[in-house]
Amino acid sequence: MKRLMLIFAAMSMAIGASAQKFALVDMEYILKNIPAYERANEQLNQVSKKWQAEIEALNTEAGTMYKNYQNEVVFLSEEQKKERQDAIMEKEKEASELKRKYFGPEGELFKKREALITPIQEEIYNTVKEVSEQRGYSLVVDRASDNGIIFGSPKIDISAEVLAKLGYSY
């Protein structure tokens, strides 16, 4: 609700300040029609699944080690119990560290996403900015990411123009 009020306030200011022009863009539509973005997403999904499988394998191994420990605990000396417990904890720690390495805030998936997706997003942003400057728009709102837009006239949607300027015609 707060976001909706902010958008209405921004639009009111844009309209009130000497009838400034604004436009809509549908980033979801644009990204869906750029093959490089689709390929990058598929590549990210594949590597993510591979890494998740590695982590799950370690967790399964730790689980198996624990079950074996539970079955044999009555036959183990205190020293052997300690060794087994340490080995299990080490395997769980290894899985946790691998998960952080791959999926953490500065992990491999984040870096890979930055390398693959960011250049595409920057190109789109620069094209939207160029179209906006050429047509005199003061404000461009992404209709895909904001649920506050109830209706937007197709006349002010520049998505197709942005795609065409990027070299994609759909």
N, CA, C and O of each residue as an XYZ file, in Angstrom:
680
protein
N       0.830     -1.183      0.000
C       0.000      0.000      0.000
C       0.869      1.239      0.000
O       0.590      2.211     -0.703
N       1.926      1.196      0.796
C       2.838      2.322      0.883
C       3.478      2.599     -0.476
O       3.654      3.750     -0.877
N       3.823      1.509     -1.176
C       4.450      1.633     -2.487
C       3.474      2.245     -3.490
O       3.864      3.063     -4.323
N       2.207      1.847     -3.409
C       1.173      2.366     -4.282
C       1.002      3.867     -4.072
O       0.883      4.628     -5.033
N       0.992      4.283     -2.811
C       0.853      5.707     -2.494
C       2.054      6.485     -3.035
O       1.903      7.597     -3.541
N       3.239      5.900     -2.927
C       4.450      6.546     -3.416
C       4.394      6.737     -4.926
O       4.801      7.779     -5.439
N       3.891      5.735     -5.635
C       3.782      5.838     -7.093
C       2.760      6.896     -7.475
O       2.996      7.696     -8.380
N       1.622      6.900     -6.784
C       0.621      7.924     -7.083
C       1.163      9.326     -6.801
O       0.899     10.266     -7.551
N       1.912      9.452     -5.729
C       2.516     10.747     -5.411
C       3.499     11.158     -6.495
O       3.518     12.317     -6.910
N       4.314     10.218     -6.956
C       5.290     10.516     -8.004
C       4.589     10.900     -9.300
O       5.010     11.828     -9.990
N       3.518     10.181     -9.628
C       2.768     10.498    -10.849
C       2.079     11.852    -10.731
O       2.042     12.616    -11.695
N       1.538     12.150     -9.561
C       0.881     13.437     -9.349
C       1.876     14.577     -9.513
O       1.586     15.603    -10.129
N       3.050     14.366     -8.947
C       4.094     15.393     -9.077
C       4.512     15.542    -10.533
O       4.727     16.654    -11.015
N       4.627     14.411    -11.236
C       5.029     14.446    -12.639
C       3.978     15.154    -13.486
O       4.306     15.927    -14.386
N       2.719     14.882    -13.188
C       1.635     15.503    -13.955
C       1.525     16.984    -13.605
O       1.329     17.827    -14.481
N       1.652     17.286    -12.330
C       1.496     18.663    -11.877
C       2.635     19.572    -12.305
O       2.419     20.770    -12.483
N       3.806     19.060    -12.473
C       4.967     19.875    -12.819
C       5.020     20.059    -14.329
O       5.732     19.341    -15.031
N       4.270     21.013    -14.808
C       4.202     21.391    -16.220
C       3.967     20.198    -17.145
O       4.627     20.055    -18.174
N       3.034     19.361    -16.767
C       2.589     18.228    -17.594
C       3.745     17.403    -18.146
O       3.863     17.200    -19.354
N       4.571     16.945    -17.261
C       5.683     16.104    -17.695
C       5.149     14.776    -18.198
O       4.092     14.317    -17.764
N       5.887     14.157    -19.120
C       5.454     12.905    -19.720
C       6.042     11.713    -18.975
O       7.152     11.779    -18.447
N       5.280     10.625    -18.944
C       5.781      9.399    -18.356
C       5.387      8.223    -19.234
O       4.503      8.328    -20.084
N       6.063      7.098    -19.010
C       5.827      5.911    -19.829
C       5.882      4.665    -18.962
O       6.345      4.698    -17.822
N       5.407      3.582    -19.520
C       5.482      2.284    -18.869
C       6.407      1.391    -19.685
O       6.516      1.523    -20.904
N       7.061      0.488    -18.987
C       7.869     -0.522    -19.653
C       7.601     -1.838    -18.925
O       7.433     -1.857    -17.706
N       7.563     -2.911    -19.661
C       7.316     -4.229    -19.082
C       8.612     -5.028    -19.164
O       8.896     -5.669    -20.176
N       9.398     -4.983    -18.085
C      10.702     -5.648    -18.070
C      10.561     -7.157    -18.241
O      11.407     -7.792    -18.871
N       9.513     -7.726    -17.689
C       9.296     -9.161    -17.819
C       9.136     -9.542    -19.291
O       9.712    -10.529    -19.749
N       8.359     -8.765    -20.016
C       8.140     -8.993    -21.444
C       9.442     -8.826    -22.219
O       9.758     -9.631    -23.094
N      10.185     -7.791    -21.898
C      11.450     -7.534    -22.593
C      12.427     -8.678    -22.353
O      13.004     -9.217    -23.298
N      12.611     -9.046    -21.089
C      13.573    -10.102    -20.764
C      13.172    -11.443    -21.387
O      14.029    -12.208    -21.828
N      11.876    -11.719    -21.421
C      11.381    -12.967    -21.991
C      11.688    -13.059    -23.487
O      11.783    -14.153    -24.043
N      11.838    -11.916    -24.121
C      12.070    -11.882    -25.563
C      13.531    -11.668    -25.943
O      13.839    -11.389    -27.101
N      14.417    -11.796    -24.982
C      15.848    -11.692    -25.267
C      16.460    -13.082    -25.060
O      16.591    -13.539    -23.924
N      16.829    -13.745    -26.143
C      17.361    -15.109    -26.040
C      18.579    -15.223    -25.116
O      18.715    -16.226    -24.416
N      19.447    -14.244    -25.096
C      20.641    -14.297    -24.240
C      20.241    -14.366    -22.768
O      20.903    -15.043    -21.981
N      19.184    -13.686    -22.394
C      18.710    -13.721    -21.009
C      18.172    -15.107    -20.668
O      18.448    -15.640    -19.594
N      17.410    -15.683    -21.579
C      16.865    -17.027    -21.366
C      17.997    -18.046    -21.243
O      17.953    -18.929    -20.387
N      19.018    -17.918    -22.109
C      20.162    -18.838    -22.040
C      20.917    -18.674    -20.724
O      21.326    -19.660    -20.111
N      21.097    -17.437    -20.297
C      21.804    -17.170    -19.040
C      21.037    -17.778    -17.866
O      21.637    -18.395    -16.986
N      19.727    -17.609    -17.850
C      18.901    -18.187    -16.777
C      18.987    -19.703    -16.779
O      19.081    -20.321    -15.718
N      18.955    -20.307    -17.955
C      19.055    -21.765    -18.047
C      20.413    -22.240    -17.535
O      20.503    -23.246    -16.830
N      21.452    -21.518    -17.890
C      22.796    -21.862    -17.423
C      22.876    -21.754    -15.898
O      23.462    -22.617    -15.245
N      22.297    -20.712    -15.340
C      22.280    -20.547    -13.886
C      21.497    -21.671    -13.213
O      21.913    -22.175    -12.170
N      20.377    -22.064    -13.797
C      19.575    -23.154    -13.240
C      20.338    -24.475    -13.253
O      20.288    -25.240    -12.291
N      21.043    -24.733    -14.349
C      21.792    -25.986    -14.448
C      22.918    -26.042    -13.420
O      23.089    -27.053    -12.738
N      23.675    -24.972    -13.308
C      24.789    -24.970    -12.358
C      24.264    -25.014    -10.928
O      24.881    -25.633    -10.061
N      23.146    -24.373    -10.679
C      22.534    -24.388     -9.356
C      22.113    -25.808     -8.972
O      22.351    -26.248     -7.848
N      21.488    -26.518     -9.910
C      21.081    -27.901     -9.652
C      22.292    -28.789     -9.384
O      22.259    -29.647     -8.501
N      23.350    -28.580    -10.143
C      24.568    -29.375     -9.968
C      25.148    -29.150     -8.576
O      25.502    -30.101     -7.880
N      25.241    -27.890     -8.181
C      25.803    -27.562     -6.872
C      24.905    -28.082     -5.749
O      25.398    -28.571     -4.732
N      23.595    -27.977     -5.933
C      22.661    -28.472     -4.922
C      22.816    -29.980     -4.756
O      22.738    -30.496     -3.641
N      23.034    -30.680     -5.857
C      23.227    -32.133     -5.795
C      24.498    -32.476     -5.012
O      24.515    -33.444     -4.251
N      25.558    -31.689     -5.195
C      26.795    -31.908     -4.438
C      26.541    -31.769     -2.932
O      27.006    -32.579     -2.130
N      25.804    -30.740     -2.578
C      25.512    -30.476     -1.160
C      24.635    -31.596     -0.596
O      24.877    -32.084      0.508
N      23.629    -31.993     -1.351
C      22.741    -33.064     -0.895
C      23.501    -34.378     -0.732
O      23.204    -35.156      0.174
N      24.480    -34.628     -1.601
C      25.288    -35.852     -1.491
C      26.069    -35.849     -0.182
O      26.159    -36.874      0.494
N      26.630    -34.700      0.172
C      27.353    -34.604      1.441
C      26.416    -34.793      2.632
O      26.762    -35.479      3.594
N      25.249    -34.192      2.570
C      24.264    -34.343      3.647
C      23.797    -35.795      3.769
O      23.614    -36.301      4.876
N      23.608    -36.455      2.638
C      23.216    -37.866      2.650
C      24.322    -38.717      3.265
O      24.065    -39.624      4.056
N      25.547    -38.405      2.886
C      26.687    -39.139      3.442
C      26.757    -38.952      4.961
O      27.006    -39.905      5.699
N      26.536    -37.722      5.419
C      26.541    -37.452      6.863
C      25.404    -38.212      7.540
O      25.586    -38.746      8.635
N      24.256    -38.267      6.916
C      23.119    -38.999      7.459
C      23.395    -40.493      7.557
O      23.044    -41.140      8.543
N      24.022    -41.024      6.532
C      24.387    -42.442      6.542
C      25.407    -42.728      7.644
O      25.316    -43.730      8.354
N      26.370    -41.830      7.767
C      27.375    -41.989      8.825
C      26.702    -41.983     10.202
O      27.073    -42.763     11.080
N      25.724    -41.112     10.386
C      25.030    -41.016     11.666
C      24.225    -42.290     11.950
O      24.242    -42.804     13.069
N      23.517    -42.798     10.923
C      22.738    -44.033     11.101
C      23.655    -45.198     11.473
O      23.338    -45.987     12.363
N      24.786    -45.297     10.789
C      25.752    -46.356     11.103
C      26.272    -46.205     12.531
O      26.437    -47.183     13.261
N      26.521    -44.965     12.901
C      26.990    -44.689     14.262
C      25.940    -45.147     15.286
O      26.273    -45.797     16.277
N      24.688    -44.806     15.037
C      23.594    -45.187     15.943
C      23.491    -46.707     16.084
O      23.257    -47.226     17.176
N      23.669    -47.407     14.969
C      23.570    -48.871     14.988
C      24.749    -49.522     15.726
O      24.601    -50.596     16.309
N      25.906    -48.875     15.698
C      27.118    -49.478     16.255
C      27.550    -48.873     17.586
O      28.529    -49.330     18.175
N      26.851    -47.872     18.065
C      27.280    -47.117     19.235
C      27.516    -47.999     20.464
O      28.424    -47.731     21.251
N      26.722    -49.027     20.630
C      26.881    -49.871     21.820
C      28.164    -50.702     21.777
O      28.655    -51.158     22.809
N      28.696    -50.891     20.572
C      29.911    -51.693     20.419
C      31.194    -50.857     20.397
O      32.291    -51.414     20.355
N      31.066    -49.536     20.427
C      32.222    -48.646     20.272
C      32.780    -48.203     21.619
O      32.047    -48.025     22.592
N      34.092    -48.031     21.643
C      34.722    -47.466     22.840
C      34.466    -45.961     22.843
O      34.020    -45.406     21.839
N      34.741    -45.309     23.945
C      34.545    -43.854     24.047
C      35.370    -43.117     22.989
O      34.909    -42.140     22.399
N      36.571    -43.588     22.763
C      37.453    -42.967     21.768
C      36.868    -43.122     20.360
O      36.879    -42.175     19.574
N      36.364    -44.302     20.050
C      35.757    -44.545     18.742
C      34.475    -43.716     18.572
O      34.211    -43.199     17.487
N      33.697    -43.591     19.621
C      32.494    -42.751     19.578
C      32.868    -41.316     19.236
O      32.256    -40.682     18.377
N      33.882    -40.824     19.923
C      34.337    -39.438     19.705
C      34.807    -39.259     18.263
O      34.486    -38.256     17.626
N      35.560    -40.219     17.752
C      36.051    -40.150     16.371
C      34.888    -40.117     15.381
O      34.873    -39.307     14.454
N      33.931    -40.992     15.584
C      32.766    -41.056     14.681
C      31.950    -39.766     14.747
O      31.526    -39.238     13.719
N      31.736    -39.268     15.957
C      30.973    -38.018     16.119
C      31.701    -36.873     15.421
O      31.075    -36.064     14.737
N      33.000    -36.803     15.590
C      33.786    -35.751     14.941
C      33.715    -35.863     13.418
O      33.605    -34.857     12.716
N      33.778    -37.102     12.916
C      33.707    -37.310     11.468
C      32.346    -36.876     10.926
O      32.263    -36.271      9.857
N      31.287    -37.184     11.661
C      29.936    -36.787     11.240
C      29.813    -35.264     11.244
O      29.310    -34.661     10.296
N      30.279    -34.667     12.320
C      30.210    -33.200     12.416
C      31.051    -32.544     11.330
O      30.658    -31.511     10.788
N      32.180    -33.116     11.010
C      33.046    -32.578      9.955
C      32.344    -32.653      8.599
O      32.430    -31.719      7.802
N      31.655    -33.752      8.339
C      30.930    -33.917      7.070
C      29.790    -32.897      6.974
O      29.565    -32.315      5.913
N      29.074    -32.684      8.082
C      27.998    -31.682      8.100
C      28.555    -30.280      7.909
O      27.955    -29.455      7.220
N      29.687    -30.017      8.511
C      30.337    -28.713      8.369
C      30.781    -28.502      6.922
O      30.643    -27.409      6.373
N      31.309    -29.552      6.319
C      31.737    -29.486      4.920
C      30.555    -29.138      4.008
O      30.686    -28.316      3.101
N      29.405    -29.766      4.253
C      28.203    -29.491      3.462
C      27.747    -28.042      3.663
O      27.359    -27.364      2.712
N      27.799    -27.590      4.895
C      27.389    -26.222      5.216
C      28.316    -25.194      4.548
O      27.854    -24.190      4.006
N      29.605    -25.455      4.594
C      30.570    -24.543      3.968
C      30.415    -24.516      2.452
O      30.529    -23.465      1.822
N      30.153    -25.690      1.876
C      29.946    -25.758      0.434
C      28.692    -24.981      0.036
O      28.676    -24.288     -0.982
N      27.648    -25.105      0.845
C      26.408    -24.366      0.579
C      26.664    -22.864      0.629
O      26.185    -22.121     -0.228
N      27.408    -22.422      1.617
C      27.738    -20.999      1.735
C      28.604    -20.551      0.551
O      28.414    -19.459      0.016
N      29.548    -21.396      0.152
C      30.434    -21.063     -0.967
C      29.640    -20.877     -2.260
O      29.883    -19.939     -3.019
N      28.689    -21.780     -2.502
C      27.918    -21.720     -3.737
C      26.760    -20.732     -3.694
O      26.541    -19.986     -4.648
N      26.013    -20.725     -2.582
C      24.744    -19.993     -2.542
C      24.720    -18.818     -1.566
O      23.687    -18.165     -1.418
N      25.824    -18.543     -0.906
C      25.872    -17.437      0.053
C      25.771    -16.085     -0.630
O      25.758    -16.003     -1.859
N      25.700    -15.019      0.168
C      25.536    -13.665     -0.377
C      26.627    -13.265     -1.378
O      26.356    -12.526     -2.324
N      27.821    -13.733     -1.178
C      28.908    -13.445     -2.107
C      29.393    -14.743     -2.759
O      30.554    -14.855     -3.149
N      28.500    -15.708     -2.869
C      28.847    -17.030     -3.370
C      28.998    -17.094     -4.878
O      28.830    -16.106     -5.592
N      29.317    -18.286     -5.329
C      29.571    -18.527     -6.757
C      28.339    -18.242     -7.618
O      28.469    -17.712     -8.721
N      27.150    -18.588     -7.127
C      25.932    -18.328     -7.901
C      25.712    -16.827     -8.069
O      25.338    -16.367     -9.147
N      25.943    -16.076     -7.013
C      25.814    -14.617     -7.083
C      26.787    -14.047     -8.119
O      26.411    -13.212     -8.941
N      28.031    -14.505     -8.069
C      29.056    -14.016     -9.005
C      28.705    -14.387    -10.443
O      28.861    -13.579    -11.359
N      28.235    -15.603    -10.628
C      27.869    -16.059    -11.968
C      26.670    -15.266    -12.492
O      26.631    -14.894    -13.665
N      25.702    -15.015    -11.628
C      24.534    -14.220    -12.022
C      24.971    -12.808    -12.412
O      24.508    -12.253    -13.408
N      25.864    -12.246    -11.615
C      26.396    -10.912    -11.922
C      27.042    -10.904    -13.307
O      26.813     -9.988    -14.098
N      27.840    -11.914    -13.595
C      28.563    -11.967    -14.859
C      27.627    -12.173    -16.053
O      27.860    -11.615    -17.125
N      26.577    -12.964    -15.875
C      25.695    -13.294    -16.992
C      24.523    -12.330    -17.177
O      24.194    -11.962    -18.305
N      23.901    -11.927    -16.086
C      22.647    -11.166    -16.158
C      22.869     -9.652    -16.148
O      22.193     -8.925    -16.876
N      23.800     -9.176    -15.338
C      23.999     -7.735    -15.186
C      24.266     -7.023    -16.514
O      23.681     -5.964    -16.740
N      25.121     -7.547    -17.406
C      25.328     -6.836    -18.681
C      24.042     -6.693    -19.496
O      23.832     -5.670    -20.147
N      23.187     -7.705    -19.464
C      21.921     -7.643    -20.201
C      21.019     -6.574    -19.583
O      20.414     -5.775    -20.298
N      20.935     -6.566    -18.251
C      20.107     -5.570    -17.575
C      20.624     -4.153    -17.813
O      19.835     -3.225    -17.988
N      21.932     -3.986    -17.821
C      22.504     -2.659    -18.068
C      22.202     -2.187    -19.483
O      21.905     -1.012    -19.700
N      22.278     -3.104    -20.449
C      21.962     -2.743    -21.833
C      20.503     -2.311    -21.949
O      20.193     -1.336    -22.635
N      19.617     -3.027    -21.286
C      18.191     -2.666    -21.312
C      17.994     -1.306    -20.648
O      17.292     -0.447    -21.181
N      18.615     -1.111    -19.483
C      18.483      0.161    -18.779
C      18.948      1.320    -19.670
O      18.262      2.337    -19.781
N      20.100      1.162    -20.292
C      20.626      2.235    -21.144
C      19.707      2.509    -22.328
O      19.549      3.659    -22.738
N      19.101      1.461    -22.877
C      18.173      1.635    -23.991
C      16.891      2.331    -23.531
O      16.383      3.213    -24.224
N      16.369      1.942    -22.378
C      15.184      2.606    -21.833
C      15.487      4.085    -21.596
O      14.674      4.953    -21.913
N      16.652      4.356    -21.040
C      17.057      5.742    -20.791
C      17.157      6.526    -22.100
O      16.710      7.670    -22.180
N      17.745      5.906    -23.119
C      17.888      6.564    -24.423
C      16.527      6.880    -25.038
O      16.298      7.992    -25.514
N      15.622      5.893    -25.024
C      14.277      6.097    -25.571
C      13.557      7.184    -24.773
O      12.873      8.028    -25.351
N      13.706      7.165    -23.468
C      13.056      8.158    -22.604
C      13.545      9.562    -22.905
O      12.756     10.503    -22.983
N      14.842      9.693    -23.073
C      15.404     11.016    -23.374
C      14.964     11.498    -24.746
O      14.654     12.677    -24.918
N      14.934     10.597    -25.730
C      14.512     10.969    -27.085
C      13.054     11.410    -27.123
O      12.699     12.328    -27.862
N      12.208     10.757    -26.326
C      10.773     11.052    -26.367
C      10.327     12.006    -25.270
O       9.147     12.347    -25.185
N      11.261     12.438    -24.431
C      10.950     13.442    -23.422
C      10.214     12.929    -22.199
O       9.445     13.675    -21.592
N      10.428     11.674    -21.819
C       9.779     11.130    -20.635
C      10.568     11.502    -19.385
O      11.794     11.389    -19.346
N       9.848     11.940    -18.379
C      10.470     12.265    -17.092
C      10.482     11.071    -16.159
O      11.316     10.987    -15.257
N       9.557     10.147    -16.374
C       9.408      9.004    -15.484
C       9.023      7.781    -16.312
O       8.125      7.836    -17.152
N       9.729      6.666    -16.053
C       9.382      5.392    -16.676
C       9.176      4.388    -15.551
O      10.057      4.180    -14.717
N       7.990      3.763    -15.541
C       7.623      2.823    -14.491
C       7.584      1.419    -15.080
O       7.052      1.207    -16.170
N       8.153      0.464    -14.349
C       8.124     -0.932    -14.778
C       6.805     -1.551    -14.334
O       6.588     -1.763    -13.141
N       5.943     -1.835    -15.264
C       4.631     -2.379    -14.935
C       4.711     -3.818    -14.463
O       3.791     -4.287    -13.792
N       5.780     -4.535    -14.790
C       5.905     -5.942    -14.387
C       6.258     -6.086    -12.907
O       5.834     -7.041    -12.256
N       7.024     -5.151    -12.385
C       7.495     -5.312    -11.009
C       6.631     -4.589     -9.985
O       6.859     -4.725     -8.783
N       5.662     -3.838    -10.431
C       4.848     -3.097     -9.478
C       3.390     -3.475     -9.619
O       2.769     -3.246    -10.656
N       2.860     -4.050     -8.575
C       1.464     -4.452     -8.594
C       0.514     -3.275     -8.421
O      -0.702     -3.450     -8.503
N       1.042     -2.086     -8.184
C       0.216     -0.911     -7.955
C      -0.398     -0.345     -9.221
O      -1.297      0.492     -9.135
N       0.046     -0.764    -10.373
C      -0.505     -0.246    -11.625
C      -1.727     -1.084    -11.994
O      -1.624     -2.274    -12.292
N      -2.857     -0.441    -11.965
C      -4.103     -1.132    -12.285
C      -4.348     -1.111    -13.786
O      -4.779     -2.107    -14.366
N      -4.075      0.018    -14.406
C      -4.255      0.152    -15.849
C      -3.161      1.044    -16.400
O      -2.819      2.069    -15.811
N      -2.624      0.646    -17.522
C      -1.658      1.466    -18.230
C      -1.988      1.423    -19.707
O      -2.069      0.348    -20.302
N      -2.176      2.569    -20.286
C      -2.527      2.642    -21.698
C      -1.398      2.083    -22.557
O      -0.230      2.401    -22.334
N      -1.739      1.263    -23.523
C      -0.720      0.738    -24.433
C       0.023      1.848    -25.182
O       1.130      1.640    -25.678
N      -0.597      3.024    -25.257
C       0.028      4.152    -25.948
C       1.305      4.615    -25.256
O       2.209      5.142    -25.905
N       1.381      4.418    -23.936
C       2.565      4.887    -23.209
C       3.527      3.750    -22.865
O       4.524      3.964    -22.174
N       3.227      2.532    -23.350
C       4.108      1.383    -23.108
C       5.197      1.374    -24.180
O       4.906      1.233    -25.368
N       6.435      1.522    -23.760
C       7.555      1.601    -24.701
C       8.329      0.284    -24.790
O       9.431      0.259    -25.337
N       7.779     -0.795    -24.269
C       8.479     -2.087    -24.243
C       8.883     -2.559    -25.634
O      10.028     -2.960    -25.843
N       7.951     -2.515    -26.590
C       8.244     -2.966    -27.954
C       9.318     -2.096    -28.596
O      10.172     -2.591    -29.331
N       9.268     -0.808    -28.316
C      10.272      0.107    -28.869
C      11.661     -0.195    -28.298
O      12.657     -0.162    -29.021
N      11.715     -0.484    -27.019
C      12.991     -0.833    -26.379
C      13.534     -2.125    -26.982
O      14.720     -2.212    -27.299
N      12.672     -3.130    -27.141
C      13.104     -4.392    -27.751
C      13.630     -4.171    -29.165
O      14.662     -4.728    -29.542
N      12.924     -3.364    -29.940
C      13.352     -3.089    -31.321
C      14.708     -2.394    -31.336
O      15.570     -2.719    -32.153
N      14.893     -1.444    -30.439
C      16.164     -0.721    -30.359
C      17.299     -1.645    -29.923
O      18.453     -1.419    -30.286
N      16.984     -2.674    -29.152
C      17.979     -3.669    -28.745
C      18.263     -4.674    -29.870
O      19.203     -5.464    -29.782
N      17.441     -4.635    -30.925
C      17.656     -5.517    -32.066
C      16.775     -6.742    -32.075
O      17.053     -7.698    -32.800
N      15.712     -6.736    -31.280
C      14.781     -7.862    -31.227
C      13.414     -7.369    -31.637
O      12.902     -6.399    -31.079
N      12.825     -8.030    -32.606
C      11.491     -7.638    -33.061
C      10.511     -8.755    -32.748
O      10.649     -9.873    -33.243
N       9.521     -8.443    -31.924
C       8.511     -9.435    -31.545
C       7.144     -8.816    -31.607
O       6.151     -9.486    -31.324
